[in-house]
Amino acid sequence: MPPDASPRTFMLVHGAWHGAWVWQAVATVLRAKGHRVYTPTLTGLGERAGQLDRSITLRTFVNDIEQAILSPATAASLRSCGTPEVNAASALDEVILVGHSFAGLVITGVADRLPGHLAQLVYLDAFLLPSGQSTFDTLPVKTVEAMLAAAETTGGAGMPPPDPKHLGIAPGTTEYEYARQRLTPHPIGTYGSPLHLQAAIGNGIPKHYIHCSSPAYKPVAAAYEWALAQQGWQFSELAASHSAPLLAPDALGERLLQIAAS
C-alpha cells in the first residue's frame, strides 16, 4: 500500500444461493493490499443453511448486514469471516459496501438505515427494486408459482439452487464443481417480501454499478438499464460472467480497489 493510502473497510455481501465462500479469493486480493474485509453470510445460506426457515424475509437480510456493521464482534453473520476484524469492539465506519446479484437489494436496505456508516455502495451485477416492490412482483404469475412449487422440495422454505451453468460457470471446470457442492437453497420469503425505503435508492451515498459483460446476465438487465438512466451513478464494465467473484477474483479485486480510490 502506498504510504499516503490508508486502509479501507470493505464488506462484501453474497448473492442468492451463495455464502461467504464465494468471496474468499477476492478478499485475499484486498487484504494483500492492507485493507480490512468482512464477508458475512446471510441467514439461511452457506454455513448458516441450517437456519433456513419460512420466516426469513428481505428485512432479515438487511438486519444481518446492519448488525454486522453496528456490532461486528457479536454478529452471527460474521462467523465465516475468519479474520481478526471480527473482534472489532465498535461499529464500523466508512464502509465500502458491495452487493452481488440479489444482494443489491440488501445493500440498498442497509444504506436506507445506516448512511452515516457507509462510504460507497458498489452494485456488482446486482438487482434493484423500487420501494414497496418485491422480486415476485416483477415476475410472471406462472414463474412465481413454479418457484413456490420448487420450494416445496425444502418444506416450502427455500428455492433450490440452479445448475451453476446458469450463473455463468462452465460445466466440467473446477469452479463448476466447487459451486455445485456449495450452493444452498435460498430463503423463498426474501423473494416475496418488499423493501420499504425512506429515501431514494442509495440514500445519497456514492454509488457504482459494475456490469459483468462476458456474457451479460439477462436477469439483471432491467436493473442495470434503470441505473444507467439515473443521475449521480458511476459505472464500469468487467469482462467476466455473473459469477465474477468466483471466476475473476483478481480482476474484481483490482476494480474494487480502483473504486475505493476514486
Sequence and secondary structure as in RCSB ss.txt:
>XXXX:A:sequence
MPPDASPRTFMLVHGAWHGAWVWQAVATVLRAKGHRVYTPTLTGLGERAGQLDRSITLRTFVNDIEQAILSPATA
ASLRSCGTPEVNAASALDEVILVGHSFAGLVITGVADRLPGHLAQLVYLDAFLLPSGQSTFDTLPVKTVEAMLAA
AETTGGAGMPPPDPKHLGIAPGTTEYEYARQRLTPHPIGTYGSPLHLQAAIGNGIPKHYIHCSSPAYKPVAAAYE
WALAQQGWQFSELAASHSAPLLAPDALGERLLQIAAS
>XXXX:A:secstr
  TT    EEEEE  TT  GGGGHHHHHHHHHTT EEE    TTSGGGGGG  TT  HHHHHHHHHHHHH TTT 
GGGTT  SGGGG  S   SEEEEEETTHHHHHHHHHHH GGGEEEEEEES     TT  TGGGS HHHHHHHHHH
HGGGTTSEE    GGGGT  TTSHHHHHHHHH   EETHHHHS    SSSTTTTS EEEEEEBTTB GGGHHHHH
HHHTSSSEEEEEESS TTHHHH HHHHHHHHHHHHH 
